[in-house]
Amino acid sequence: MNNLKTVEEIEKHFGDDLKKSQKQYSVKAIKDGDKFYVMECIVQSYDSNSGYGYVDMMGFTFVNGEKENSVLKDFQFNFQNGDIEDLVENELRLYIADHS
């Protein structure tokens, strides 16, 4: 995994793992020097009547092929207020603010 050099390679690599779950997911990464900040999200359940779903998220720093400073979150999300991409981008910004 040490050969992952771009944001696109990181997002594809970790996205391929989430794709196996056959659930809705998103992965976002931002590069900062030799490290990447990564946020993964998978939708565990979704109620189309209410617009609410439960999501599991994991933020981590990826450096030299290793995950560091992993943070796990799970919570209810109102998809009527935004989509999964917005959620992941916002959570990634919060993770970076706490870990940079």
C-alpha positions in Angstrom: 0.0 0.0 0.0 3.0 2.2 0.2 2.8 2.8 -3.6 -0.4 4.9 -3.3 0.8 8.4 -4.3 -2.3 10.4 -5.4 -5.7 11.3 -3.9 -7.4 9.3 -6.7 -5.4 6.2 -5.9 -6.2 6.5 -2.2 -9.9 7.0 -2.8 -10.1 4.1 -5.2 -8.1 1.8 -3.0 -10.2 2.4 0.1 -13.4 2.7 -2.0 -12.8 -0.8 -3.5 -12.9 -2.2 0.1 -16.2 -0.5 0.9 -17.7 -1.5 -2.5 -17.7 -5.1 -1.3 -20.4 -4.3 1.2 -22.9 -3.5 -1.6 -24.1 -0.5 0.4 -23.9 3.2 -0.4 -20.5 4.6 0.5 -18.2 7.5 -0.1 -14.4 8.0 0.4 -12.7 11.4 0.3 -9.0 12.2 0.7 -6.8 15.3 0.9 -3.1 15.2 0.5 -0.8 17.2 2.7 2.9 16.7 2.0 3.7 13.0 2.4 0.4 12.2 4.2 -3.2 11.8 3.3 -6.2 12.6 5.4 -9.0 10.1 4.6 -12.7 9.9 5.5 -14.7 6.8 4.7 -18.5 6.6 5.1 -20.9 3.7 4.6 -24.7 3.9 4.9 -25.8 1.1 7.1 -29.6 1.8 6.7 -31.9 4.3 5.1 -35.6 5.1 5.6 -37.0 6.7 2.4 -40.1 7.8 4.2 -38.3 9.9 6.8 -35.1 10.7 4.8 -33.0 9.5 7.8 -30.3 7.0 7.7 -27.6 5.6 9.9 -24.0 6.0 8.8 -20.6 4.6 9.9 -17.6 6.8 9.3 -13.9 6.3 9.8 -11.4 9.1 9.5 -7.7 8.4 9.5 -4.3 9.7 8.5 -2.5 7.5 5.9 1.3 7.8 6.0 3.9 5.5 4.5 1.3 2.8 3.9 -0.1 2.9 7.4 -3.3 4.1 9.0 -2.8 6.4 11.9 -5.1 8.4 14.3 -8.2 6.4 13.3 -11.5 7.9 14.5 -14.8 6.0 14.3 -18.2 7.6 14.3 -21.7 6.3 13.8 -24.8 8.4 13.8 -28.2 9.2 12.3 -28.1 11.5 9.3 -30.9 13.4 7.6 -30.4 13.0 3.9 -32.9 15.7 3.2 -30.4 18.2 4.5 -27.6 17.0 2.2 -26.1 14.0 0.5 -23.4 11.6 1.5 -20.7 13.5 -0.4 -21.4 16.7 1.5 -21.4 14.7 4.8 -18.0 13.1 4.0 -16.4 16.4 3.0 -17.6 18.1 6.1 -16.4 15.3 8.4 -13.1 15.2 6.6 -12.6 18.9 7.3 -13.4 18.4 11.0 -11.0 15.5 11.2 -8.2 17.5 9.6 -8.9 20.4 12.0 -8.4 18.0 14.9 -5.4 16.1 13.6 -3.2 18.5 11.7 
